[in-house]
């Protein structure tokens, strides 16, 4: 078979021209612009995020250091308040007319009649009404009558009880003890002894 060759003999100005796809070009150009804009925005956001992370780390370290200093200051204030309270108590005891060494000796004589009793803690406290002795006591067994007898012994001792206005006692708590001991239970209770207010003698009118 012979191949046929088509020859266009028309002048160039009369020949049909190939159309350019302007829509496709515009779409591609817009896509490139959008992609470039998104890429630039993402780069800018990453830079801002890195800057914020750095600032956050710096502020976190500063906050940790400030929290440590605040805790130190609060602990220091607490210790200062405790020292002031102890100093005031010592001054009040030294200015008191009560001979506390004699009081302790008198109380030890009361305790001799109660071999199953002991004092866990004895402190001089301050109340709205004045000063008071607080004793945190313990005793073996579970006999509430023995505790009542102990309270009566304190109140009925005129030498020891003279400087106190009253005797106030808290609730008795009975705690079980470990097996193998002489007693299976222990009683814990408190006794408060408010100090009697000194009587100021009135001056006689001349």
Residue pairs with C-beta under 8 A, 6 or more apart in sequence:
8 15
89 124
89 126
92 124
92 131
93 100
93 124
97 198
98 163
98 195
103 160
103 163
106 157
106 159
106 160
107 154
107 160
110 153
110 154
110 157
110 160
111 117
111 118
111 119
113 153
114 139
114 146
114 149
114 150
114 153
116 139
116 140
116 141
116 146
116 183
117 137
117 138
117 139
117 146
117 150
118 137
118 138
118 139
119 135
119 136
119 137
119 138
120 136
120 137
120 138
120 188
121 134
121 135
121 136
122 133
122 134
122 135
122 136
123 133
123 134
124 131
124 132
124 133
124 134
125 131
125 132
125 133
125 134
125 192
126 132
127 194
129 194
130 194
130 195
130 197
131 194
131 195
132 192
132 193
132 194
132 195
133 164
133 192
133 193
133 195
134 190
134 191
134 192
134 193
135 190
135 191
135 192
135 193
136 188
136 190
137 150
137 188
137 189
137 190
137 191
138 186
138 187
138 188
138 189
139 146
139 147
139 150
139 186
139 187
139 189
140 182
140 183
140 185
140 186
140 187
141 183
141 185
141 186
141 187
142 174
142 185
142 187
144 172
144 187
147 169
147 172
147 187
147 189
151 167
151 169
151 191
154 160
154 161
154 167
154 191
154 193
155 161
155 167
161 167
162 196
163 195
163 196
164 193
164 194
164 195
164 196
165 194
165 195
165 196
165 197
166 193
166 194
167 191
167 192
167 193
168 191
168 192
168 193
168 194
169 189
169 190
169 191
169 192
170 189
170 190
170 191
170 192
171 189
172 187
172 188
172 189
173 187
173 188
173 189
174 185
174 186
174 187
174 188
175 185
175 186
175 187
175 188
176 184
176 185
176 186
177 183
177 184
177 185
177 186
